[in-house]
Amino acid sequence: MQPIFFTAALWLGLAVLAAIIAHYLDISIALVEICGGNSP
């Protein structure tokens, strides 16, 4: 059960990071998530 919580925490952490970056750059959160998801 622990890997499920680790995966959930990782995704939530990435979402918070995207929100912080979006606020800092003054752009859409969705745009940051799309650009971050397309990087290799």
DSSP file (Angstrom, degrees, kcal/mol; ACC not computed):
  #  RESIDUE AA STRUCTURE BP1 BP2  ACC     N-H-->O    O-->H-N    N-H-->O    O-->H-N    TCO  KAPPA ALPHA  PHI   PSI    X-CA   Y-CA   Z-CA
    1    1 A M     >        0   0    0      0, 0.0     4,-1.3     0, 0.0     3,-0.4   0.000 360.0 360.0 360.0 -24.2    0.0    0.0    0.0
    2    2 A Q  H  >  +     0   0    0      1,-0.2     4,-2.3     2,-0.2     5,-0.2   0.867 360.0  58.3 -66.4 -38.2    2.9    2.3    0.6
    3    3 A P  H  > S+     0   0    0      0, 0.0     4,-2.4     0, 0.0    -1,-0.2   0.846 102.9  56.0 -60.8 -30.5    3.9    2.7   -3.1
    4    4 A I  H  > S+     0   0    0     -3,-0.4     4,-2.4     2,-0.2    -2,-0.2   0.931 109.4  44.6 -65.0 -44.7    0.4    4.0   -3.8
    5    5 A F  H  X S+     0   0    0     -4,-1.3     4,-2.6     2,-0.2    -1,-0.2   0.867 112.2  52.7 -68.0 -35.6    0.8    6.8   -1.3
    6    6 A F  H  X S+     0   0    0     -4,-2.3     4,-2.2     2,-0.2    -2,-0.2   0.920 110.9  46.9 -64.5 -43.1    4.3    7.5   -2.5
    7    7 A T  H  X S+     0   0    0     -4,-2.4     4,-2.3     2,-0.2    -2,-0.2   0.916 113.2  48.6 -64.6 -43.5    3.0    7.9   -6.1
    8    8 A A  H  X S+     0   0    0     -4,-2.4     4,-2.4     1,-0.2     5,-0.2   0.915 112.1  48.8 -62.7 -43.2    0.2   10.1   -4.9
    9    9 A A  H  X S+     0   0    0     -4,-2.6     4,-2.3     1,-0.2    -1,-0.2   0.873 110.3  52.1 -64.9 -37.0    2.5   12.3   -2.9
   10   10 A L  H  X S+     0   0    0     -4,-2.2     4,-2.2     2,-0.2    -2,-0.2   0.931 111.0  46.2 -65.1 -45.8    4.9   12.6   -5.9
   11   11 A W  H  X S+     0   0    0     -4,-2.3     4,-2.0     2,-0.2    -2,-0.2   0.903 114.1  48.0 -64.4 -41.9    2.1   13.7   -8.2
   12   12 A L  H  X S+     0   0    0     -4,-2.4     4,-2.2     2,-0.2    -1,-0.2   0.894 110.8  51.8 -66.4 -38.3    0.7   16.2   -5.7
   13   13 A G  H  X S+     0   0    0     -4,-2.3     4,-2.3     1,-0.2    -2,-0.2   0.900 109.5  49.2 -63.0 -41.0    4.2   17.5   -5.1
   14   14 A L  H  X S+     0   0    0     -4,-2.2     4,-2.4     2,-0.2    -1,-0.2   0.868 109.4  52.6 -66.3 -35.8    4.7   18.0   -8.8
   15   15 A A  H  X S+     0   0    0     -4,-2.0     4,-2.1     2,-0.2    -2,-0.2   0.903 110.0  47.7 -65.9 -40.7    1.4   19.8   -9.0
   16   16 A V  H  X S+     0   0    0     -4,-2.2     4,-2.3     2,-0.2    -2,-0.2   0.908 111.3  51.1 -65.2 -41.6    2.4   22.2   -6.2
   17   17 A L  H  X S+     0   0    0     -4,-2.3     4,-2.5     1,-0.2    -2,-0.2   0.907 109.5  50.4 -62.0 -41.7    5.7   22.8   -7.9
   18   18 A A  H  X S+     0   0    0     -4,-2.4     4,-2.7     1,-0.2    -1,-0.2   0.889 109.9  50.9 -63.0 -39.0    3.9   23.6  -11.2
   19   19 A A  H  X S+     0   0    0     -4,-2.1     4,-2.3     2,-0.2    -2,-0.2   0.901 110.9  48.2 -65.4 -40.5    1.6   26.0   -9.3
   20   20 A I  H  X S+     0   0    0     -4,-2.3     4,-2.4     2,-0.2    -2,-0.2   0.926 113.5  46.7 -65.6 -44.7    4.6   27.8   -7.8
   21   21 A I  H  X S+     0   0    0     -4,-2.5     4,-2.7     2,-0.2     5,-0.2   0.920 112.5  50.6 -63.1 -43.4    6.5   28.0  -11.1
   22   22 A A  H  X>S+     0   0    0     -4,-2.7     5,-1.9     1,-0.2     4,-1.1   0.900 111.6  47.5 -62.5 -40.7    3.3   29.3  -12.8
   23   23 A H  H  <5S+     0   0    0     -4,-2.3    -1,-0.2     2,-0.2    -2,-0.2   0.910 113.1  48.6 -66.4 -40.9    2.8   32.0  -10.2
   24   24 A Y  H  <5S+     0   0    0     -4,-2.4    -2,-0.2     1,-0.2    -1,-0.2   0.896 119.4  37.6 -66.0 -40.8    6.4   33.0  -10.4
   25   25 A L  H  <5S-     0   0    0     -4,-2.7    -1,-0.2    -5,-0.2    -2,-0.2   0.521 106.5-127.6 -89.3  -5.7    6.4   33.3  -14.2
   26   26 A D  T  <5 +     0   0    0     -4,-1.1     2,-0.3     1,-0.2    -3,-0.2   0.915  67.2 119.9  59.1  47.4    2.8   34.7  -14.3
   27   27 A I  S   <S-     0   0    0     -5,-1.9    -1,-0.2    -6,-0.1    -2,-0.1  -0.795  71.4 -68.2-130.1 175.6    1.5   32.0  -16.7
   28   28 A S     >  -     0   0    0     -2,-0.3     4,-1.6     1,-0.1     5,-0.1  -0.362  31.6-137.8 -68.3 141.0   -1.2   29.4  -16.6
   29   29 A I  H  > S+     0   0    0      1,-0.2     4,-2.3     2,-0.2     5,-0.2   0.897 106.2  55.2 -63.1 -40.9   -0.7   26.4  -14.3
   30   30 A A  H  > S+     0   0    0      1,-0.2     4,-2.5     2,-0.2    -1,-0.2   0.881 104.6  53.6 -61.1 -38.1   -2.0   24.1  -17.1
   31   31 A L  H  > S+     0   0    0      2,-0.2     4,-2.5     1,-0.2    -1,-0.2   0.906 108.8  48.7 -63.7 -41.5    0.7   25.4  -19.5
   32   32 A V  H  X S+     0   0    0     -4,-1.6     4,-2.5     2,-0.2    -2,-0.2   0.910 112.2  48.9 -64.0 -41.9    3.4   24.7  -17.0
   33   33 A E  H  X S+     0   0    0     -4,-2.3     4,-2.0     2,-0.2    -2,-0.2   0.890 112.1  48.3 -66.7 -39.1    2.1   21.1  -16.5
   34   34 A I  H  X S+     0   0    0     -4,-2.5     4,-1.2     2,-0.2    -2,-0.2   0.934 114.2  45.6 -65.8 -45.6    1.9   20.5  -20.2
   35   35 A C  H  X S+     0   0    0     -4,-2.5     4,-0.5     1,-0.2     3,-0.2   0.891 114.5  48.4 -65.6 -38.7    5.4   21.8  -20.8
   36   36 A G  H >< S+     0   0    0     -4,-2.5     3,-0.5     1,-0.2    -1,-0.2   0.840 110.2  52.1 -70.0 -32.6    6.8   19.8  -17.9
   37   37 A G  H 3< S+     0   0    0     -4,-2.0    -1,-0.2     1,-0.2    -2,-0.2   0.723 107.3  53.1 -75.4 -21.2    5.0   16.6  -19.1
   38   38 A N  H 3< S+     0   0    0     -4,-1.2    -1,-0.2    -3,-0.2    -2,-0.2   0.530  85.2 102.6 -91.8  -7.3    6.5   17.0  -22.6
   39   39 A S    <<        0   0    0     -4,-0.5    -3,-0.0    -3,-0.5    -4,-0.0  -0.488 360.0 360.0 -77.1 149.0   10.1   17.2  -21.5
   40   40 A P              0   0    0      0, 0.0    -1,-0.1     0, 0.0    -3,-0.1   0.499 360.0 360.0 -69.1 360.0   12.2   14.1  -21.9
